[in-house]
Amino acid sequence: MRAKEIRELVKIAEESNIGELEVTYWWGRKIRISKTASSVAVARSGAVEVVTVPAQAAPAAGAAEAETAAAPAIPDKLVPVKAPMVGTFYRAPSPDADPYVREGDVVSQGQVLCIIEAMKLMNEIEAEVSGKIVKIMVENARPVEYNQVLFMVDPS
């Protein structure tokens, strides 16, 4: 599949209300396009290409208020640790190992909190601040998106 054809598929996904499109072509090769609020991820045989999509028209004032109300409120003193990439979240270095951290643990800046697997590479995510892990926001072995909150840390 050529880049022009992929761009056409991205355009179709962008202009429609579908969240994901998967096409199987020549000899079982697949392409999947997943749409989020601000980007479209194109996966081809294990490789991922992220294409930025222009933001949708601004929602009505009432819709924006409803969306804000639906988002969980983050207390002012807590610091969120966010995913720096898209991938799969793992709490431990291997399935039979203890997790790096648990709720209630005290961590120091630079300490490994979890792993995010992206394209078969294991990326250690470190604490940005010292403090206490108040809440783990993601279940083990679940996919995460860029900038998704992984942990809530109380720096006091």
N, C-alpha and C positions, 0 to 999 in steps of 0.2 A: 504494500500500500504506500503510495507516494505522499509527500508532505501536503500537496494540494488537496488530495482526497481527505487526509486527516483534518485539514483546516475546514473543509466542507462539513465533516461530521461534527467538529467543535461548534461551528456556526449553527447547525441544526439543534444541537443540545442547548446552546445558549439561547436560541429563540423560542424554545419550547419549555414546557413545564416539567419535563422529565428530569430526574435526578441522576440517572446513570444510563449509559448506552453501551452495549457490548456487541461487537460484530466479529463473526468468525469468517475468515477468508482463506485463501490458498493454503492447502495442506494443513489445516487445523490451526493456523496462526490466528491469534485473537488480538483485538484492540478494544480496550474498555475506556470510556470517557465518563468520569464522575464529576458532577457539577456541585460546587459549594457556593456560598454567597459571593465570593470574590475571585475564585479561580476554577479552572477545569484541569483535572489531572488526566493525562493520556498515558495509558500503560500499554507497551508493546513487548510481548514476550519477555516480561520481567523488567524492562527498562521503563522509567517513568519520566515524562516530560510535562512540566507544568506550564500552562498557557494562561496568562492573565486575561480576564474577561472584564470589560467595563462594568461598573456597578449598575445595578438595576435602578429604575426610577425611584425616587424617594417615596416611601410609603406615606399614607395619610397620617395626620397628627395622632389620631386615635390609635392607629395600628402601631405607631412607634411607642406610644405609652404602654400599650398592652405587651409589646415585646420586652420593654424594659422591666415591667412588672414580673414577667415570666422568668427573667434571668435571676439566678440566685444572687442575693446581696452578699457582698464581701465586706466583713467588718474592716474598719479603717486600719486597725493595728496589724492585721494579718497580711503577709506578703505571699502572693501566688508564685509558684514555680511553674512556668509554662513550657510546653513542648517546643523545642527549637526547630522541629521538622515533623513531617508526616511519617508514620511508621507504626510498629507494634510495640506496646508498652509491656515491659517485664520488670517485676519487682525484685527478682533474684538473678544471679549470674547463670544459674542452671535450674531445671525443673525440680531437682532434689535438694537444692541448697536453701538456706534460710534467706528471707528477704533482706535487702540492704537496710531498710528502715521500716519501722512500724509506727502507727499512730501513738503519740506520746513520747517518742524517742527525741533526745536532744542531739542536734547535728551542728557541725561547724562548717563554715564557709569552705567550699571546695570538696566536701565529702560527697561521695557517690550516693545518689538517692535511688536510681533505677537505670534501666537500659532501654533505649528505643532502637529497635531493629529497623533499618531502612535499606532496602536493596541488598539483603544478606550481610550487611555490616552492622555490628553491634556498637552503638554509640552510648557511652556513659554520660548520664545527666547528673551534674553536680549541683550542690546547694549554692545558691547565690548569696545567701545570708546565713549567719549562725542563728539558731533558735530551736524551738520545739515544733515537731511535726504535729499539727492539730488535726488535719484531715487528709486522707489519701483519696483523691477525686476520681481515680480510674481503676477499674478492675484489672487484675493480671491477665496478660495475653490478649488484651483488647486493642483494636486500632485507635490511634490518636491522630488528631489533625494539628497542623501548624498553629501555634499560639494557644492551644487548649490547656486549661489549668490542670496540672498533674497533682500538685500538693499545695496545701496551705500551711505556711510557717509563721509561728508567732515569734518575732525577733526579740521580745522582751524577756 
